[in-house]
Amino acid sequence: MMTKRARPSSMGPVVAALAAVFMVTGSALGHCDTMDGPVVKDAQTAVMKGDVTGLLKWVPQADEDEIRQAFQKTLLVRAKGPEAQELADMYFFETLVRVHRAGEGAPYTGIKPAGTPLPAPIAMSDAALEQGNLDELARHIAAAVETNIRERFAAAAEARKHKDESIESGRKFVAAYVEFVHYVEAAHNLATAHGAHHAQGGCVQHAAAPTAAPHEHPQENAPTAPPAEHPSKQPTAAPKHKHCEH
C-alpha cells in the first residue's frame, strides 16, 4: 500500500520572502510591548489625564475591571512623589501590556526599551497607517511576490527542457516544479485569506498561516492513498505535491 506523506505548509517561503524584501531605514514605530509602542504611549497619556477610558480598547471586555483597578492604584501611588510615580507608572504599563498580550494569546516577556527594532513588515505597516498612504507597502509586497514567482518559474521552465534526459534531470525538474507550484498556490492563499488575525487586541498577532490546499489532478487507475495525519504530527519530509502522490 502506498502511504501518502503529509505535505508541510508552503507558506513559510512566502512569508520569509515578503519579510526579507522589507528593508526599512530610519526610526521605526514601536509596537505593543515596547516603551515607545502604542499601548504604553496611550498609557502615558492616560495617567497624565487621570482617565483610563482610552486604554480599554487594548484589552478584552472581560479584563476591563483589572485595568480599572490597576489604574486607580497607580494614581494613588503617583501622588506620593516623583520616585513613587516612576514605579507606579511602570507597574501599570506592565500590567496593561501583560493583559493586552494575554488577550491576543501571546506571552508576556516584559516591556522592551524604546527604539527596539521591529520586524520590517510591521514597521512598514505602522508607517503606512501613520502616513495614511499604502502605496509603498503595496509596491514592496507585489514586487517581492512577483520576483519570487518569476525566479521559481524560470528554474522550473529550464529544468523541464531536460526532464527526460536522465533520472537525475527528471528529479531536478520535479523539485523545481514542486517549489514553483507550491509557492504560487501559497501566495494566492495568503493573498486571499480572511480572518487570519485575532478579533481584538489591536496588535499584530503572528498566527499560523493557512496551508495551501492541494489541487487534484486525478489519474486513471491511481491507487487510493489513506488520509494523511496532521502535518504537526509528521516528521519533516521533502515537499510532496498532489501531482506526484499517485
C-alpha positions as a Python dict, from the first residue, in 0.01 Angstrom:
ca = {
    (1, 'M'): (0, 0, 0),
    (2, 'M'): (127, 343, -82),
    (3, 'T'): (144, 581, 210),
    (4, 'K'): (87, 949, 147),
    (5, 'R'): (316, 1173, 344),
    (6, 'A'): (162, 1494, 472),
    (7, 'R'): (286, 1799, 284),
    (8, 'P'): (444, 2068, 504),
    (9, 'S'): (292, 2413, 480),
    (10, 'S'): (437, 2601, 184),
    (11, 'M'): (355, 2938, 341),
    (12, 'G'): (695, 2961, 509),
    (13, 'P'): (891, 3058, 196),
    (14, 'V'): (626, 3313, 103),
    (15, 'V'): (629, 3483, 441),
    (16, 'A'): (1009, 3473, 456),
    (17, 'A'): (1037, 3626, 112),
    (18, 'L'): (799, 3906, 199),
    (19, 'A'): (984, 3980, 522),
    (20, 'A'): (1323, 3981, 350),
    (21, 'V'): (1225, 4242, 95),
    (22, 'F'): (1106, 4491, 355),
    (23, 'M'): (1425, 4680, 439),
    (24, 'V'): (1325, 4986, 640),
    (25, 'T'): (1568, 5264, 716),
    (26, 'G'): (1535, 5533, 977),
    (27, 'S'): (1343, 5511, 1301),
    (28, 'A'): (1063, 5258, 1312),
    (29, 'L'): (744, 5292, 1508),
    (30, 'G'): (724, 5091, 1827),
    (31, 'H'): (477, 4814, 1894),
    (32, 'C'): (265, 4670, 2168),
    (33, 'D'): (538, 4553, 2406),
    (34, 'T'): (787, 4839, 2371),
    (35, 'M'): (818, 5162, 2566),
    (36, 'D'): (755, 5364, 2250),
    (37, 'G'): (476, 5136, 2132),
    (38, 'P'): (111, 5241, 2103),
    (39, 'V'): (-3, 5064, 2420),
    (40, 'V'): (248, 5232, 2651),
    (41, 'K'): (207, 5567, 2474),
    (42, 'D'): (-166, 5555, 2537),
    (43, 'A'): (-99, 5457, 2898),
    (44, 'Q'): (135, 5752, 2948),
    (45, 'T'): (-133, 5988, 2819),
    (46, 'A'): (-398, 5825, 3037),
    (47, 'V'): (-207, 5859, 3365),
    (48, 'M'): (-132, 6223, 3288),
    (49, 'K'): (-501, 6292, 3225),
    (50, 'G'): (-624, 6065, 3503),
    (51, 'D'): (-866, 5894, 3266),
    (52, 'V'): (-845, 5521, 3187),
    (53, 'T'): (-1117, 5518, 2921),
    (54, 'G'): (-883, 5546, 2623),
    (55, 'L'): (-690, 5237, 2733),
    (56, 'L'): (-976, 4990, 2747),
    (57, 'K'): (-965, 4932, 2373),
    (58, 'W'): (-637, 4744, 2423),
    (59, 'V'): (-791, 4470, 2640),
    (60, 'P'): (-1087, 4231, 2614),
    (61, 'Q'): (-1405, 4341, 2787),
    (62, 'A'): (-1363, 4069, 3048),
    (63, 'D'): (-1036, 4230, 3164),
    (64, 'E'): (-1160, 4588, 3193),
    (65, 'D'): (-1207, 4570, 3571),
    (66, 'E'): (-848, 4456, 3628),
    (67, 'I'): (-719, 4752, 3426),
    (68, 'R'): (-952, 4999, 3600),
    (69, 'Q'): (-838, 4878, 3943),
    (70, 'A'): (-469, 4887, 3849),
    (71, 'F'): (-517, 5236, 3710),
    (72, 'Q'): (-672, 5366, 4032),
    (73, 'K'): (-391, 5216, 4239),
    (74, 'T'): (-140, 5381, 4009),
    (75, 'L'): (-297, 5724, 4050),
    (76, 'L'): (-290, 5690, 4432),
    (77, 'V'): (77, 5591, 4438),
    (78, 'R'): (178, 5858, 4185),
    (79, 'A'): (65, 6124, 4428),
    (80, 'K'): (338, 6024, 4677),
    (81, 'G'): (623, 6184, 4480),
    (82, 'P'): (845, 6156, 4173),
    (83, 'E'): (1014, 5831, 4275),
    (84, 'A'): (684, 5664, 4359),
    (85, 'Q'): (538, 5800, 4036),
    (86, 'E'): (803, 5627, 3826),
    (87, 'L'): (748, 5294, 4000),
    (88, 'A'): (372, 5323, 3979),
    (89, 'D'): (379, 5407, 3611),
    (90, 'M'): (598, 5109, 3524),
    (91, 'Y'): (375, 4880, 3730),
    (92, 'F'): (73, 4998, 3535),
    (93, 'F'): (245, 4980, 3195),
    (94, 'E'): (350, 4622, 3264),
    (95, 'T'): (2, 4528, 3382),
    (96, 'L'): (-164, 4677, 3075),
    (97, 'V'): (78, 4520, 2828),
    (98, 'R'): (56, 4182, 3002),
    (99, 'V'): (-324, 4180, 2991),
    (100, 'H'): (-324, 4303, 2631),
    (101, 'R'): (-83, 4029, 2525),
    (102, 'A'): (-284, 3764, 2707),
    (103, 'G'): (-596, 3884, 2527),
    (104, 'E'): (-433, 3816, 2190),
    (105, 'G'): (-293, 3481, 2300),
    (106, 'A'): (67, 3600, 2312),
    (107, 'P'): (313, 3554, 2601),
    (108, 'Y'): (429, 3849, 2807),
    (109, 'T'): (807, 3873, 2817),
    (110, 'G'): (843, 4221, 2964),
    (111, 'I'): (845, 4568, 2813),
    (112, 'K'): (1128, 4626, 2570),
    (113, 'P'): (1320, 4956, 2562),
    (114, 'A'): (1224, 5239, 2331),
    (115, 'G'): (1392, 5206, 1993),
    (116, 'T'): (1380, 4827, 1989),
    (117, 'P'): (1397, 4723, 1620),
    (118, 'L'): (1077, 4583, 1475),
    (119, 'P'): (1026, 4321, 1207),
    (120, 'A'): (1029, 4520, 885),
    (121, 'P'): (677, 4426, 770),
    (122, 'I'): (532, 4553, 1099),
    (123, 'A'): (733, 4875, 1079),
    (124, 'M'): (617, 4937, 723),
    (125, 'S'): (256, 4863, 815),
    (126, 'D'): (275, 5110, 1103),
    (127, 'A'): (437, 5370, 879),
    (128, 'A'): (163, 5328, 618),
    (129, 'L'): (-104, 5391, 879),
    (130, 'E'): (80, 5691, 1023),
    (131, 'Q'): (122, 5843, 677),
    (132, 'G'): (-223, 5744, 557),
    (133, 'N'): (-67, 5601, 242),
    (134, 'L'): (-43, 5235, 146),
    (135, 'D'): (136, 5276, -188),
    (136, 'E'): (492, 5197, -80),
    (137, 'L'): (391, 4895, 129),
    (138, 'A'): (176, 4755, -151),
    (139, 'R'): (456, 4802, -404),
    (140, 'H'): (704, 4618, -183),
    (141, 'I'): (470, 4324, -133),
    (142, 'A'): (378, 4300, -501),
    (143, 'A'): (743, 4324, -607),
    (144, 'A'): (853, 4058, -359),
    (145, 'V'): (591, 3809, -473),
    (146, 'E'): (649, 3876, -843),
    (147, 'T'): (1025, 3838, -810),
    (148, 'N'): (998, 3507, -628),
    (149, 'I'): (736, 3368, -867),
    (150, 'R'): (948, 3463, -1167),
    (151, 'E'): (1261, 3302, -1019),
    (152, 'R'): (1079, 2977, -946),
    (153, 'F'): (911, 2979, -1286),
    (154, 'A'): (1242, 3027, -1465),
    (155, 'A'): (1401, 2739, -1272),
    (156, 'A'): (1107, 2506, -1341),
    (157, 'A'): (1086, 2601, -1708),
    (158, 'E'): (1458, 2542, -1762),
    (159, 'A'): (1453, 2208, -1578),
    (160, 'R'): (1150, 2098, -1779),
    (161, 'K'): (1353, 2116, -2100),
    (162, 'H'): (1583, 1841, -1972),
    (163, 'K'): (1345, 1632, -1759),
    (164, 'D'): (1356, 1326, -1989),
    (165, 'E'): (1732, 1318, -2038),
    (166, 'S'): (1805, 1117, -1725),
    (167, 'I'): (1659, 1017, -1391),
    (168, 'E'): (1866, 1287, -1221),
    (169, 'S'): (1743, 1550, -1464),
    (170, 'G'): (1388, 1435, -1408),
    (171, 'R'): (1425, 1470, -1034),
    (172, 'K'): (1567, 1819, -1071),
    (173, 'F'): (1260, 1914, -1272),
    (174, 'V'): (1026, 1766, -1013),
    (175, 'A'): (1197, 1959, -733),
    (176, 'A'): (1180, 2286, -927),
    (177, 'Y'): (822, 2218, -1033),
    (178, 'V'): (705, 2148, -679),
    (179, 'E'): (879, 2459, -547),
    (180, 'F'): (717, 2675, -817),
    (181, 'V'): (364, 2539, -783),
    (182, 'H'): (368, 2540, -403),
    (183, 'Y'): (488, 2898, -392),
    (184, 'V'): (221, 3021, -633),
    (185, 'E'): (-51, 2829, -450),
    (186, 'A'): (60, 2954, -110),
    (187, 'A'): (97, 3313, -226),
    (188, 'H'): (-253, 3303, -369),
    (189, 'N'): (-395, 3158, -46),
    (190, 'L'): (-215, 3417, 163),
    (191, 'A'): (-338, 3700, -59),
    (192, 'T'): (-700, 3583, -42),
    (193, 'A'): (-705, 3474, 324),
    (194, 'H'): (-960, 3627, 558),
    (195, 'G'): (-970, 3641, 936),
    (196, 'A'): (-609, 3535, 990),
    (197, 'H'): (-567, 3778, 1280),
    (198, 'H'): (-724, 3773, 1620),
    (199, 'A'): (-1051, 3960, 1658),
    (200, 'Q'): (-937, 4212, 1916),
    (201, 'G'): (-635, 4342, 2099),
    (202, 'G'): (-516, 4595, 1843),
    (203, 'C'): (-171, 4449, 1793),
    (204, 'V'): (-15, 4214, 1544),
    (205, 'Q'): (-77, 3851, 1628),
    (206, 'H'): (155, 3619, 1440),
    (207, 'A'): (-99, 3347, 1377),
    (208, 'A'): (-10, 3037, 1183),
    (209, 'A'): (-52, 3100, 814),
    (210, 'P'): (-305, 2880, 631),
    (211, 'T'): (-170, 2581, 446),
    (212, 'A'): (-208, 2588, 72),
    (213, 'A'): (-483, 2343, -22),
    (214, 'P'): (-361, 2075, -261),
    (215, 'H'): (-530, 2078, -601),
    (216, 'E'): (-625, 1744, -753),
    (217, 'H'): (-532, 1613, -1094),
    (218, 'P'): (-673, 1255, -1084),
    (219, 'Q'): (-511, 986, -1290),
    (220, 'E'): (-680, 672, -1416),
    (221, 'N'): (-623, 359, -1209),
    (222, 'A'): (-433, 559, -949),
    (223, 'P'): (-414, 381, -609),
    (224, 'T'): (-616, 536, -330),
    (225, 'A'): (-395, 671, -52),
    (226, 'P'): (-514, 676, 312),
    (227, 'P'): (-589, 1014, 474),
    (228, 'A'): (-278, 1196, 594),
    (229, 'E'): (-225, 1281, 955),
    (230, 'H'): (-192, 1642, 1062),
    (231, 'P'): (146, 1788, 947),
    (232, 'S'): (242, 1873, 1305),
    (233, 'K'): (247, 1503, 1388),
    (234, 'Q'): (459, 1404, 1092),
    (235, 'P'): (837, 1409, 1061),
    (236, 'T'): (979, 1673, 832),
    (237, 'A'): (974, 1548, 476),
    (238, 'A'): (1052, 1678, 132),
    (239, 'P'): (756, 1870, -15),
    (240, 'K'): (505, 1648, -195),
    (241, 'H'): (257, 1787, -446),
    (242, 'K'): (-70, 1619, -535),
    (243, 'H'): (58, 1578, -891),
    (244, 'C'): (321, 1339, -754),
    (245, 'E'): (131, 1147, -489),
    (246, 'H'): (-14, 878, -712),
}
